[in-house]
Amino acid sequence: MKMSRARAVREWAAKAVDKYYLGFVLLSEKISRSYEDYKPFFYAHGLEMLCKAYIIGDRHSQYKDLSFRAAKAKIDKIAKDFGHNLRKCIEELSRRTAFPSGFMNKVHYHSSINEVDLTNLDMLNTLQDVYLEARYPVVELNYQRYYREKVRNNPKAINKRYPEILMYSHELERFSIKLFRIILPRIEKDFRLKLPRDKFCSDIRDEDWERFSNLFFNN
């Protein structure tokens, strides 16, 4: 038995949806806010796997003639070569024109209070920091300090002491969802397959899955 491109891509994309869903529901049950950093962490994990689903589909020629076991090993090698580097994954997809021209330099969020523009690249760099730092009890999270410094260095900033950290966390969520809604349809279009929209676990409540589907899927 050979490993088909459709099967390889579906396996990785399904895991990506799984991780995105974990981020989506993490705080919906009123869990302690001490876990808030894990919400973007799971979105980052999902983004990594979604990007790798595309890359694995794009590199089908490297494993299509191998035995099933050898193909799985090759796919694992392809994925591990990118590590947990979200920027590297996104750059690879950008080379495949998976994103609109100039996408990373476009403004994702404009702070009307502090007159600070955050580009899609700023958000990606921040999400990368969250992905690493949420694992450890660090002194200060880079993604929070990064925004504070951007505010301090802006002469137009009005509120330098309280630079909308909570809203910025919300913007990370919005940015992660934006990437999901760009990449998943490109996977389906470029590799001519349809990824399932059904619940991947029977324990998921119908109303939660409906809310998730309405937010993440484009249909």
Residue frames as a rotation matrix with the C-alpha (Angstrom) as fourth column:
MET 1
0.577 0.817 0.000 0.00
0.817 -0.577 0.000 0.00
0.000 0.000 -1.000 0.00
LYS 2
-0.465 -0.702 0.540 1.28
0.702 -0.663 -0.259 3.46
0.540 0.259 0.801 -0.93
MET 3
-0.291 0.309 -0.905 0.78
0.673 -0.606 -0.423 6.71
-0.680 -0.733 -0.031 0.95
SER 4
0.119 0.411 0.904 -1.47
0.923 -0.382 0.053 8.92
0.367 0.828 -0.425 -1.15
ARG 5
-0.809 -0.377 0.452 -1.11
0.258 -0.917 -0.303 12.68
0.529 -0.129 0.839 -1.05
ALA 6
0.011 0.908 0.419 -4.76
-0.323 -0.393 0.861 13.02
0.946 -0.145 0.289 0.00
ARG 7
0.657 0.238 -0.715 -4.28
0.489 0.588 0.645 10.75
0.574 -0.773 0.270 3.01
ALA 8
-0.308 -0.869 -0.387 -1.05
0.915 -0.158 -0.372 12.45
0.262 -0.468 0.844 4.12
VAL 9
-0.753 0.052 0.656 -2.55
-0.012 -0.998 0.065 15.93
0.658 0.041 0.752 3.85
ARG 10
0.288 0.954 0.088 -5.79
-0.205 -0.028 0.978 14.93
0.935 -0.300 0.187 5.60
GLU 11
0.347 -0.214 -0.913 -3.89
0.809 0.561 0.177 13.40
0.474 -0.800 0.368 8.53
TRP 12
-0.663 -0.708 -0.244 -1.95
0.740 -0.569 -0.359 16.59
0.116 -0.418 0.901 9.18
ALA 13
-0.648 0.491 0.583 -4.84
-0.197 -0.847 0.493 18.94
0.736 0.205 0.646 8.48
ALA 14
0.393 0.820 -0.417 -7.10
0.213 0.359 0.908 16.99
0.895 -0.446 -0.034 10.86
LYS 15
0.030 -0.478 -0.878 -4.54
0.990 0.134 -0.039 17.39
0.136 -0.868 0.478 13.64
ALA 16
-0.884 -0.331 0.331 -4.36
0.330 -0.942 -0.061 21.11
0.332 0.055 0.942 12.86
VAL 17
-0.125 0.929 0.349 -8.13
-0.225 -0.369 0.902 21.48
0.966 0.034 0.255 13.25
ASP 18
0.410 0.195 -0.891 -7.88
0.689 0.574 0.443 19.55
0.598 -0.795 0.101 16.52
LYS 19
-0.451 -0.697 -0.557 -5.35
0.892 -0.358 -0.275 22.03
-0.008 -0.621 0.784 17.93
TYR 20
-0.816 0.232 0.529 -7.25
-0.039 -0.936 0.350 25.08
0.577 0.265 0.773 16.69
TYR 21
0.220 0.967 -0.131 -10.37
0.059 0.121 0.991 23.75
0.974 -0.225 -0.030 18.38
LEU 22
0.132 -0.253 -0.959 -8.50
0.953 0.297 0.053 23.33
0.272 -0.921 0.280 21.68
GLY 23
-0.880 -0.472 -0.054 -7.51
0.472 -0.859 -0.196 26.99
0.046 -0.198 0.979 21.51
PHE 24
-0.533 0.755 0.382 -11.07
-0.142 -0.525 0.839 27.96
0.834 0.393 0.387 20.63
VAL 25
0.468 0.830 -0.303 -12.70
0.112 0.285 0.952 26.22
0.877 -0.480 0.041 23.63
LEU 26
-0.392 -0.742 -0.544 -9.91
0.574 0.265 -0.775 26.64
0.719 -0.616 0.322 26.19
LEU 27
-0.998 -0.037 -0.041 -11.45
0.055 -0.660 -0.749 29.64
0.001 -0.751 0.661 27.96
SER 28
-0.465 0.885 0.033 -15.07
-0.391 -0.238 0.889 29.09
0.794 0.401 0.457 26.98
GLU 29
0.263 0.548 -0.794 -15.69
0.474 0.644 0.601 27.01
0.841 -0.534 -0.091 30.10
LYS 30
0.748 0.024 0.664 -14.48
-0.405 -0.775 0.485 29.81
0.526 -0.631 -0.570 32.39
ILE 31
0.536 -0.691 -0.485 -11.16
0.771 0.635 -0.052 28.14
0.344 -0.346 0.873 33.11
SER 32
0.505 -0.406 -0.761 -8.73
0.502 -0.580 0.642 30.14
-0.702 -0.706 -0.089 35.26
ARG 33
0.987 -0.108 -0.120 -7.21
-0.161 -0.680 -0.716 33.07
-0.004 0.725 -0.688 33.34
SER 34
0.237 -0.954 0.183 -3.77
-0.572 0.015 0.820 31.75
-0.785 -0.300 -0.542 34.31
TYR 35
-0.095 -0.222 0.970 -4.17
0.508 0.827 0.239 29.50
-0.856 0.516 0.034 31.28
GLU 36
0.715 0.540 -0.444 -4.80
-0.049 -0.595 -0.802 32.35
-0.697 0.595 -0.399 28.86
ASP 37
-0.040 -0.817 -0.575 -1.36
-0.833 -0.290 0.471 32.10
-0.551 0.498 -0.669 27.24
TYR 38
-0.641 -0.205 0.740 -2.20
0.060 0.947 0.315 28.57
-0.765 0.246 -0.595 26.14
LYS 39
0.501 0.864 0.055 -4.99
0.191 -0.049 -0.980 29.81
-0.844 0.501 -0.189 23.90
PRO 40
0.674 -0.305 -0.673 -2.58
-0.723 -0.458 -0.517 31.37
-0.150 0.835 -0.530 21.34
PHE 41
-0.412 -0.831 0.374 -0.20
-0.713 0.550 0.436 28.47
-0.568 -0.087 -0.819 22.01
PHE 42
-0.183 0.413 0.892 -2.73
0.319 0.883 -0.344 25.99
-0.930 0.221 -0.294 20.64
TYR 43
0.862 0.439 -0.255 -3.48
-0.060 -0.412 -0.909 28.30
-0.504 0.799 -0.329 17.72
ALA 44
0.202 -0.881 -0.428 0.24
-0.946 -0.289 0.148 28.41
-0.254 0.374 -0.892 16.98
HIS 45
-0.549 -0.364 0.752 0.44
-0.281 0.928 0.244 24.62
-0.787 -0.078 -0.612 17.19
GLY 46
0.348 0.776 0.526 -2.51
0.391 0.390 -0.834 24.32
-0.852 0.495 -0.168 14.83
LEU 47
0.792 -0.102 -0.601 -0.93
-0.505 -0.663 -0.553 26.80
-0.342 0.742 -0.577 12.42
GLU 48
-0.286 -0.957 0.041 2.30
-0.814 0.265 0.518 24.81
-0.506 0.114 -0.855 12.39
MET 49
-0.488 0.122 0.864 0.46
0.169 0.985 -0.043 21.60
-0.856 0.125 -0.501 11.51
LEU 50
0.648 0.761 0.041 -1.73
0.235 -0.149 -0.960 23.29
-0.725 0.632 -0.275 8.90
CYS 51
0.455 -0.592 -0.665 1.33
-0.834 -0.545 -0.084 24.76
-0.313 0.593 -0.742 7.17
LYS 52
-0.582 -0.741 0.336 3.01
-0.602 0.670 0.435 21.37
-0.547 0.051 -0.835 7.25
ALA 53
0.107 0.698 0.708 -0.10
0.294 0.658 -0.693 19.75
-0.950 0.282 -0.134 5.77
TYR 54
0.893 0.196 -0.405 0.37
-0.271 -0.485 -0.832 22.05
-0.360 0.852 -0.379 2.77
ILE 55
0.073 -0.963 -0.261 4.13
-0.970 -0.130 0.206 21.46
-0.232 0.238 -0.943 2.57
ILE 56
-0.489 -0.201 0.849 3.66
-0.212 0.971 0.108 17.68
-0.846 -0.127 -0.518 2.77
GLY 57
0.545 0.739 0.396 1.11
0.307 0.264 -0.914 17.85
-0.780 0.620 -0.083 -0.02
ASP 58
0.783 -0.286 -0.553 3.44
-0.581 -0.656 -0.482 20.00
-0.225 0.698 -0.680 -2.10
ARG 59
-0.238 -0.969 -0.060 6.30
-0.962 0.227 0.149 17.50
-0.130 0.093 -0.987 -1.67
HIS 60
0.645 0.622 0.443 4.30
-0.550 0.781 -0.296 14.43
-0.530 -0.053 0.846 -2.64
SER 61
0.731 -0.390 -0.561 6.93
-0.433 0.370 -0.822 13.48
0.528 0.843 0.101 -5.22
GLN 62
-0.236 -0.914 0.331 9.39
-0.859 0.037 -0.511 12.77
0.454 -0.405 -0.794 -2.41
TYR 63
-0.671 -0.009 0.741 7.35
-0.554 0.671 -0.493 9.90
-0.493 -0.741 -0.455 -0.96
LYS 64
0.240 0.915 -0.325 4.78
-0.925 0.114 -0.361 8.81
-0.293 0.388 0.874 -3.56
ASP 65
0.349 -0.158 -0.924 6.85
-0.591 0.728 -0.348 5.81
0.727 0.667 0.161 -4.76
LEU 66
-0.705 -0.653 0.275 7.88
-0.598 0.340 -0.726 4.62
0.380 -0.676 -0.631 -1.30
SER 67
-0.456 0.540 -0.707 6.29
0.579 0.784 0.226 1.88
0.676 -0.306 -0.670 0.76
PHE 68
0.562 0.778 0.281 3.70
0.259 -0.488 0.833 3.09
0.785 -0.396 -0.476 3.27
ARG 69
0.738 -0.317 -0.595 6.11
0.641 0.056 0.765 2.80
-0.209 -0.947 0.245 6.20
ALA 70
-0.357 -0.924 0.136 8.96
0.913 -0.315 0.258 4.49
-0.196 0.217 0.956 4.33
ALA 71
-0.202 0.375 0.905 6.60
0.496 -0.757 0.425 7.24
0.845 0.534 -0.033 3.17
LYS 72
0.839 0.519 -0.164 5.52
0.371 -0.326 0.870 7.91
0.398 -0.790 -0.466 6.76
ALA 73
0.314 -0.821 -0.477 9.17
0.810 -0.031 0.586 8.20
-0.496 -0.570 0.655 7.77
LYS 74
-0.543 -0.504 0.672 9.87
0.807 -0.534 0.252 10.60
0.232 0.679 0.697 4.87
ILE 75
0.266 0.740 0.617 6.87
0.370 -0.670 0.644 12.75
0.890 0.057 -0.452 5.78
ASP 76
0.832 -0.026 -0.554 8.06
0.548 -0.108 0.829 12.84
-0.081 -0.994 -0.076 9.38
LYS 77
-0.188 -0.980 -0.066 11.46
0.903 -0.199 0.382 14.02
-0.387 0.012 0.922 8.16
ILE 78
-0.334 0.147 0.931 9.90
0.625 -0.704 0.336 16.74
0.705 0.694 0.144 6.00
ALA 79
0.688 0.703 0.181 7.93
0.294 -0.497 0.816 18.03
0.663 -0.509 -0.549 8.98
LYS 80
0.693 -0.447 -0.566 10.83
0.642 0.025 0.766 17.88
-0.328 -0.894 0.304 11.43
ASP 81
-0.268 -0.828 0.492 13.09
0.952 -0.307 0.001 19.82
0.151 0.469 0.870 9.07
PHE 82
-0.055 0.340 0.939 10.89
0.203 -0.917 0.344 22.86
0.978 0.210 -0.018 9.76
GLY 83
-0.876 -0.299 -0.378 10.98
0.394 0.006 -0.919 22.35
0.277 -0.954 0.113 13.53
HIS 84
0.047 0.885 -0.463 8.51
0.953 -0.178 -0.244 24.57
-0.298 -0.430 -0.852 15.39
ASN 85
-0.752 -0.449 -0.482 9.50
0.292 -0.883 0.367 27.61
-0.590 0.136 0.796 13.33
LEU 86
0.267 0.960 0.080 6.27
0.600 -0.100 -0.794 29.27
-0.754 0.260 -0.603 12.24
ARG 87
0.343 -0.190 -0.920 8.10
-0.514 -0.858 -0.015 31.95
-0.786 0.478 -0.392 10.27
LYS 88
-0.737 -0.673 -0.061 9.94
-0.455 0.428 0.780 29.31
-0.499 0.603 -0.622 8.25
CYS 89
-0.499 0.643 0.581 6.67
0.639 0.726 -0.254 27.48
-0.585 0.244 -0.773 7.57
ILE 90
0.523 0.742 -0.420 4.91
0.301 -0.622 -0.723 30.66
-0.797 0.252 -0.549 6.44
GLU 91
-0.059 -0.640 -0.766 7.86
-0.681 -0.535 0.500 31.64
-0.730 0.551 -0.405 4.25
GLU 92
-0.868 -0.246 0.430 7.61
0.065 0.804 0.591 28.27
-0.492 0.541 -0.683 2.51
LEU 93
-0.029 0.942 0.334 3.91
0.829 0.209 -0.519 28.79
-0.559 0.262 -0.787 1.83
SER 94
0.454 0.136 -0.881 4.60
-0.151 -0.962 -0.227 32.34
-0.878 0.236 -0.416 0.66
ARG 95
-0.606 -0.736 -0.302 7.01
-0.491 0.048 0.870 30.95
-0.625 0.675 -0.390 -1.93
ARG 96
-0.796 0.413 0.442 4.11
0.575 0.744 0.342 28.83
-0.188 0.526 -0.829 -3.16
THR 97
-0.861 0.419 0.287 1.98
-0.247 -0.840 0.484 32.02
0.444 0.346 0.827 -3.40
ALA 98
-0.427 0.720 -0.547 -0.44
0.802 0.581 0.138 30.72
0.417 -0.380 -0.825 -0.78
PHE 99
-0.047 0.366 -0.930 -0.88
0.725 -0.628 -0.284 34.30
-0.687 -0.687 -0.235 0.48
PRO 100
0.863 0.379 0.333 -1.95
0.505 -0.636 -0.584 37.49
-0.010 0.672 -0.740 -1.31
SER 101
0.075 -0.878 0.472 0.88
0.688 -0.297 -0.662 39.69
0.722 0.375 0.582 -2.56
GLY 102
-0.498 -0.412 0.763 2.40
-0.162 -0.820 -0.549 41.77
0.852 -0.397 0.342 0.23
PHE 103
0.439 0.821 -0.366 0.28
0.200 0.307 0.930 40.02
0.876 -0.482 -0.029 2.85
MET 104
0.172 -0.416 -0.893 2.86
0.953 0.298 0.045 40.07
0.248 -0.859 0.448 5.65
ASN 105
-0.836 -0.549 0.019 3.46
0.534 -0.820 -0.208 43.82
0.130 -0.164 0.978 5.35
LYS 106
-0.212 0.845 0.491 -0.23
0.100 -0.481 0.871 44.73
0.972 0.234 0.017 5.52
VAL 107
-0.732 0.003 0.681 -1.59
-0.622 -0.412 -0.666 46.23
0.278 -0.911 0.304 8.74
HIS 108
-0.559 0.549 -0.621 -3.49
0.501 0.821 0.275 43.70
0.661 -0.157 -0.734 10.80
TYR 109
0.364 0.651 -0.667 -4.40
0.922 -0.149 0.358 45.95
0.134 -0.745 -0.654 13.71
HIS 110
-0.362 -0.414 0.835 -4.34
0.274 -0.904 -0.329 49.71
0.891 0.110 0.441 14.32
SER 111
-0.242 0.218 -0.946 -4.42
0.969 -0.004 -0.248 50.99
-0.058 -0.976 -0.210 17.90
SER 112
0.289 0.445 0.848 -6.51
0.523 -0.815 0.249 54.15
0.802 0.371 -0.468 17.88
ILE 113
0.967 0.043 -0.252 -5.41
0.248 -0.404 0.881 54.93
-0.063 -0.914 -0.401 21.44
ASN 114
0.385 -0.910 -0.155 -1.68
0.153 -0.103 0.983 54.59
-0.910 -0.402 0.100 20.89
GLU 115
0.744 -0.033 -0.668 -1.50
-0.607 -0.452 -0.654 55.15
-0.281 0.891 -0.356 17.13
VAL 116
-0.396 -0.865 0.309 0.50
-0.639 0.501 0.583 51.94
-0.659 0.033 -0.751 16.64
ASP 117
0.491 0.487 -0.722 0.16
-0.858 0.411 -0.307 49.79
0.148 0.771 0.620 13.54
LEU 118
-0.177 -0.488 0.855 0.77
-0.481 0.800 0.357 46.06
-0.858 -0.348 -0.376 13.88
THR 119
-0.150 0.057 -0.987 1.41
-0.977 0.142 0.156 44.29
0.149 0.988 0.035 10.60
ASN 120
0.867 0.427 -0.256 0.71
-0.422 0.903 0.078 40.65
0.265 0.040 0.964 9.84
LEU 121
0.159 -0.896 -0.416 4.46
0.133 0.437 -0.890 40.07
0.978 0.086 0.188 10.20
ASP 122
-0.510 -0.258 0.820 4.38
-0.702 -0.426 -0.571 41.65
0.496 -0.867 0.036 13.67
MET 123
0.408 0.774 0.484 1.58
-0.911 0.379 0.161 39.29
-0.059 -0.507 0.860 14.61
LEU 124
0.782 -0.176 -0.598 3.43
-0.086 0.920 -0.383 36.27
0.617 0.351 0.704 13.21
ASN 125
-0.302 -0.952 0.059 6.59
-0.116 -0.025 -0.993 37.17
0.946 -0.307 -0.102 15.15
THR 126
-0.356 0.256 0.899 4.51
-0.916 -0.287 -0.281 37.55
0.187 -0.923 0.336 18.29
LEU 127
0.742 0.670 -0.024 2.71
-0.662 0.738 0.130 34.26
0.105 -0.081 0.991 17.77
GLN 128
0.359 -0.717 -0.598 6.10
0.047 0.654 -0.755 32.59
0.932 0.243 0.268 17.36
ASP 129
-0.600 -0.585 0.546 7.18
-0.469 -0.297 -0.832 34.03
0.648 -0.755 -0.096 20.73
VAL 130
0.130 0.744 0.655 3.99
-0.991 0.122 0.058 32.81
-0.037 -0.657 0.753 22.42
TYR 131
0.748 0.205 -0.631 4.50
-0.388 0.907 -0.165 29.35
0.538 0.369 0.758 20.95
LEU 132
-0.092 -0.883 -0.460 7.88
0.209 0.435 -0.876 29.04
0.974 -0.176 0.144 22.66
GLU 133
-0.738 -0.375 0.561 7.35
-0.344 -0.507 -0.791 31.04
0.581 -0.776 0.245 25.84
ALA 134
0.250 0.900 0.356 4.02
-0.879 0.057 0.473 29.57
0.405 -0.432 0.806 26.94
ARG 135
0.505 -0.118 -0.855 5.93
0.092 0.992 -0.083 26.34
0.858 -0.037 0.512 27.62
TYR 136
-0.274 -0.793 -0.544 8.16
0.752 0.176 -0.635 27.84
0.600 -0.583 0.548 30.31
PRO 137
0.664 0.463 -0.587 7.86
0.739 -0.527 0.420 30.06
-0.114 -0.713 -0.692 33.44
VAL 138
-0.164 -0.772 0.614 9.76
0.812 -0.459 -0.361 32.95
0.560 0.439 0.702 31.83
VAL 139
-0.698 -0.186 -0.691 10.42
0.610 -0.660 -0.438 36.27
-0.375 -0.728 0.574 33.60
GLU 140
-0.126 0.663 -0.738 8.44
-0.338 -0.728 -0.596 38.28
-0.933 0.174 0.316 31.07
LEU 141
0.274 0.309 0.911 6.72
0.665 0.624 -0.411 37.21
-0.695 0.718 -0.035 27.91
ASN 142
-0.752 -0.659 0.024 8.40
0.438 -0.470 0.766 38.66
-0.494 0.587 0.642 24.82
TYR 143
-0.447 0.607 0.657 5.13
0.777 -0.100 0.622 39.12
0.443 0.788 -0.427 23.01
GLN 144
0.664 0.641 -0.384 3.92
0.747 -0.575 0.332 41.50
-0.008 -0.508 -0.861 25.72
ARG 145
0.108 -0.723 -0.682 7.24
0.414 -0.591 0.693 43.34
-0.904 -0.358 0.236 25.99
TYR 146
-0.643 -0.359 0.677 7.43
0.740 -0.065 0.669 43.64
-0.196 0.931 0.308 22.20
TYR 147
0.159 0.803 0.574 4.20
0.811 -0.438 0.387 45.59
0.562 0.404 -0.722 22.05
ARG 148
0.732 0.086 -0.676 5.09
0.573 -0.615 0.542 47.78
-0.369 -0.784 -0.499 25.04
GLU 149
-0.271 -0.926 -0.262 8.39
0.492 -0.367 0.789 48.77
-0.827 0.085 0.555 23.43
LYS 150
-0.528 0.151 0.836 6.64
0.814 -0.191 0.549 49.57
0.242 0.970 -0.022 20.18
VAL 151
0.604 0.794 0.071 4.31
0.704 -0.573 0.420 51.88
0.374 -0.203 -0.905 22.11
ARG 152
0.509 -0.461 -0.727 7.10
0.529 -0.499 0.686 53.52
-0.680 -0.733 -0.010 24.13
ASN 153
-0.539 -0.835 0.110 9.04
0.546 -0.247 0.801 54.32
-0.642 0.492 0.589 20.97
ASN 154
-0.240 0.545 0.804 6.04
0.865 -0.256 0.432 55.94
0.441 0.798 -0.410 19.28
PRO 155
-0.975 -0.208 -0.078 5.84
0.220 -0.860 -0.460 59.69
0.029 -0.465 0.885 20.04
LYS 156
-0.500 0.856 0.134 2.10
-0.532 -0.426 0.732 59.65
0.683 0.294 0.668 19.24
ALA 157
-0.320 0.379 -0.868 1.34
0.527 0.833 0.169 57.02
0.788 -0.403 -0.466 21.87
ILE 158
0.091 0.472 0.877 -1.00
-0.512 -0.733 0.447 58.38
0.854 -0.490 0.175 24.52
ASN 159
0.773 0.313 0.552 -1.23
-0.635 0.369 0.679 55.50
0.009 -0.875 0.484 26.98
LYS 160
0.030 -0.883 -0.469 2.30
-0.670 0.330 -0.665 54.16
0.742 0.334 -0.582 27.48
ARG 161
-0.568 -0.273 0.777 1.64
-0.813 0.331 -0.478 52.44
-0.127 -0.903 -0.410 30.82
TYR 162
-0.213 0.594 0.776 -1.29
-0.121 0.772 -0.624 50.22
-0.969 -0.227 -0.093 29.85
PRO 163
-0.583 -0.180 -0.793 -0.83
-0.728 -0.317 0.607 49.37
-0.361 0.931 0.053 26.18
GLU 164
0.307 0.882 -0.356 -3.96
-0.946 0.242 -0.216 47.27
-0.105 0.404 0.909 25.55
ILE 165
-0.734 -0.669 0.116 -2.33
-0.658 0.743 0.124 43.92
-0.169 0.015 -0.985 26.31
LEU 166
-0.358 0.658 0.662 -5.66
0.039 0.719 -0.693 42.11
-0.933 -0.223 -0.283 26.56
MET 167
0.658 0.603 -0.450 -6.82
-0.394 -0.233 -0.889 43.51
-0.641 0.763 0.084 23.23
TYR 168
-0.058 -0.773 -0.632 -3.51
-0.998 0.044 0.038 42.50
-0.001 0.633 -0.774 21.71
SER 169
-0.769 -0.143 0.623 -4.07
-0.272 0.955 -0.116 38.94
-0.579 -0.259 -0.773 22.93
HIS 170
0.266 0.938 0.224 -7.43
0.058 0.217 -0.975 39.06
-0.962 0.272 0.003 21.19
GLU 171
0.532 -0.116 -0.838 -5.70
-0.795 -0.409 -0.448 40.22
-0.291 0.905 -0.310 18.02
LEU 172
-0.649 -0.758 0.068 -3.43
-0.712 0.636 0.298 37.17
-0.269 0.145 -0.952 18.16
GLU 173
-0.377 0.615 0.693 -6.55
0.192 0.784 -0.591 35.03
-0.906 -0.089 -0.413 18.13
ARG 174
0.641 0.664 -0.386 -8.01
-0.192 -0.348 -0.918 36.96
-0.743 0.662 -0.095 15.19
PHE 175
0.070 -0.725 -0.686 -4.73
-0.978 -0.184 0.095 36.70
-0.195 0.664 -0.722 13.30
SER 176
-0.769 -0.371 0.521 -4.55
-0.352 0.925 0.140 32.93
-0.534 -0.076 -0.842 13.85
ILE 177
0.065 0.888 0.456 -8.08
0.300 0.418 -0.858 32.49
-0.952 0.192 -0.239 12.57
LYS 178
0.574 0.083 -0.815 -7.29
-0.617 -0.610 -0.497 34.68
-0.539 0.788 -0.299 9.55
LEU 179
-0.437 -0.830 -0.346 -4.39
-0.880 0.314 0.357 32.39
-0.187 0.461 -0.868 8.59
PHE 180
-0.605 0.309 0.734 -6.53
0.079 0.940 -0.331 29.28
-0.793 -0.142 -0.593 9.05
ARG 181
0.417 0.909 0.016 -9.16
0.182 -0.066 -0.981 30.70
-0.891 0.412 -0.193 6.71
ILE 182
0.394 -0.387 -0.834 -6.50
-0.874 -0.437 -0.210 31.44
-0.283 0.812 -0.510 4.07
ILE 183
-0.574 -0.819 -0.025 -4.46
-0.794 0.549 0.263 28.23
-0.201 0.171 -0.965 4.25
LEU 184
-0.432 0.416 0.800 -7.17
-0.027 0.881 -0.472 25.58
-0.901 -0.226 -0.369 4.55
PRO 185
0.695 0.710 -0.108 -9.00
-0.128 -0.026 -0.991 26.59
-0.707 0.703 0.073 1.34
ARG 186
0.285 -0.673 -0.682 -5.65
-0.958 -0.223 -0.179 26.73
-0.031 0.705 -0.709 -0.49
ILE 187
-0.664 -0.453 0.594 -4.91
-0.491 0.864 0.111 23.17
-0.564 -0.218 -0.797 0.62
GLU 188
0.048 0.790 0.611 -8.24
0.202 0.592 -0.780 22.05
-0.978 0.161 -0.131 -0.79
LYS 189
0.802 0.276 -0.529 -7.84
-0.381 -0.445 -0.810 24.00
-0.459 0.852 -0.252 -4.02
ASP 190
0.107 -0.876 -0.470 -4.20
-0.991 -0.131 0.017 23.20
-0.077 0.464 -0.883 -4.78
PHE 191
-0.848 -0.474 0.237 -4.44
-0.478 0.877 0.044 19.49
-0.229 -0.076 -0.971 -3.97
ARG 192
-0.391 0.771 -0.502 -8.01
-0.686 0.119 0.718 18.99
0.614 0.625 0.482 -5.21
LEU 193
-0.580 0.266 -0.770 -9.41
0.545 0.829 -0.125 17.46
0.605 -0.492 -0.626 -2.07
LYS 194
0.180 0.722 0.668 -12.12
-0.354 -0.586 0.729 18.27
0.918 -0.367 0.150 0.45
LEU 195
-0.864 -0.489 -0.125 -11.31
-0.025 0.290 -0.957 18.22
0.504 -0.823 -0.262 4.14
PRO 196
-0.182 0.867 -0.463 -14.08
0.762 0.422 0.491 17.04
0.621 -0.264 -0.738 6.48
ARG 197
-0.487 0.143 0.862 -16.09
-0.388 -0.919 -0.067 19.58
0.783 -0.367 0.503 8.48
ASP 198
0.526 0.737 -0.424 -17.54
0.017 0.489 0.872 17.03
0.850 -0.466 0.245 10.87
LYS 199
0.654 -0.258 0.712 -16.74
-0.757 -0.211 0.619 16.81
-0.010 -0.943 -0.333 14.57
PHE 200
-0.032 -0.761 -0.648 -13.55
-0.517 0.568 -0.641 14.85
0.856 0.314 -0.411 15.13
CYS 201
-0.955 -0.240 -0.177 -14.58
0.035 0.499 -0.866 13.79
0.296 -0.832 -0.468 18.65
SER 202
-0.185 0.965 -0.187 -17.99
0.525 0.258 0.811 12.66
0.831 0.052 -0.554 19.92
ASP 203
-0.167 0.079 -0.983 -17.42
0.972 -0.155 -0.177 14.52
-0.166 -0.985 -0.051 23.21
ILE 204
-0.982 -0.186 -0.019 -17.64
0.177 -0.960 0.217 17.89
-0.058 0.210 0.976 21.44
ARG 205
-0.231 0.948 -0.218 -20.99
0.393 -0.114 -0.912 19.53
-0.890 -0.296 -0.347 21.99
ASP 206
0.040 0.327 0.944 -22.97
0.998 0.042 -0.057 20.31
-0.058 0.944 -0.325 18.86
GLU 207
0.924 0.383 -0.023 -23.36
0.382 -0.924 -0.035 23.98
-0.035 0.024 -0.999 19.79
ASP 208
0.386 -0.865 -0.320 -19.60
-0.134 -0.396 0.909 24.37
-0.913 -0.308 -0.268 20.35
TRP 209
-0.415 -0.545 0.729 -18.77
0.613 0.425 0.666 22.76
-0.673 0.723 0.157 17.02
GLU 210
0.426 0.639 0.640 -21.33
0.903 -0.339 -0.262 24.95
0.050 0.690 -0.722 15.27
ARG 211
0.913 -0.136 -0.385 -19.72
-0.016 -0.954 0.299 28.08
-0.408 -0.267 -0.873 16.71
PHE 212
-0.043 -0.994 0.100 -16.27
-0.006 0.101 0.995 26.83
-0.999 0.042 -0.010 15.74
SER 213
-0.229 0.014 0.973 -17.40
0.884 0.421 0.202 25.95
-0.407 0.907 -0.108 12.21
ASN 214
0.766 0.598 0.237 -19.05
0.643 -0.701 -0.308 29.32
-0.018 0.388 -0.921 11.69
LEU 215
0.769 -0.506 -0.390 -15.86
-0.253 -0.801 0.542 31.10
-0.587 -0.318 -0.744 12.72
PHE 216
-0.131 -0.974 0.186 -13.20
-0.279 0.216 0.936 28.97
-0.951 0.070 -0.300 11.02
PHE 217
-0.444 -0.038 0.895 -14.67
0.678 0.638 0.364 27.38
-0.585 0.769 -0.258 7.91
ASN 218
-0.869 -0.038 -0.493 -15.43
-0.216 -0.868 0.447 29.45
-0.445 0.494 0.747 4.84
ASN 219
-0.778 0.618 -0.115 -18.56
0.084 0.284 0.955 27.59
0.623 0.733 -0.272 3.76
